[in-house]
Amino acid sequence: MLTTLFSFSTFARVQLALAAGLLLSACSGGAPLEQSSGGTGRSTVVQLDSSATLPTEACGLLTAREVTDLTGQTVQQQAQGDACRFVEANQPASPDAVVLVSFRPAAAFAIAQAGNDLRRRNMVPVTGLGREAYYDDNHGDLYIRLPERTLVIGMPRRIKDHPRDRVAPELARLAVARLAARSASSARVTPQ
């Protein structure tokens, strides 16, 4: 009986890991993200304009200047849904992002932890970011647990002289500070 229970538990863990892999790969696929221009399948790249506000919450968390300063790569923003890509300014059509900022469901944090436990890889804890944060150097993703969702700062490729494990937390600190400032300002607004 105990062996059967253990086998089921192992089977359930494997199923959870497979589901996690599918969820994470669907959320962080290599296809370029672009701002929808309406209609089915129609989209356009959003050009960075310092006077414009990009239409996603994720794109308001970091500026192209901040990403450029911390990565050493001149970037521009591209947006779609809750995600924001920072791509090299001289290669805006490239499918490779320098930095990817996205919101995922709260469960994404637990799935990342479960996947880490099953693979016996260590995700490095990062302090001072939300409730809890872990950096996954294998993928270059920093997962930040927020009250009702997960913020992910992804650096899918390595950048010479700019270690991802140092740059991602710095980017995350800027993003979390902006989220906190927005929460504080919206809490001060009282309905009439």
Secondary structure as GFF3:
##gff-version 3
##sequence-region A 1 192
A	DSSP	alpha_helix	2	27	.	.	.	ID=ss1
A	DSSP	beta_strand	35	36	.	.	.	ID=ss2
A	DSSP	beta_strand	43	44	.	.	.	ID=ss3
A	DSSP	three_ten_helix	58	60	.	.	.	ID=ss4
A	DSSP	alpha_helix	64	71	.	.	.	ID=ss5
A	DSSP	beta_strand	75	80	.	.	.	ID=ss6
A	DSSP	beta_strand	83	88	.	.	.	ID=ss7
A	DSSP	beta_strand	99	105	.	.	.	ID=ss8
A	DSSP	alpha_helix	107	119	.	.	.	ID=ss9
A	DSSP	beta_strand	124	125	.	.	.	ID=ss10
A	DSSP	beta_strand	132	136	.	.	.	ID=ss11
A	DSSP	beta_strand	141	145	.	.	.	ID=ss12
A	DSSP	beta_strand	149	154	.	.	.	ID=ss13
A	DSSP	alpha_helix	164	188	.	.	.	ID=ss14
###
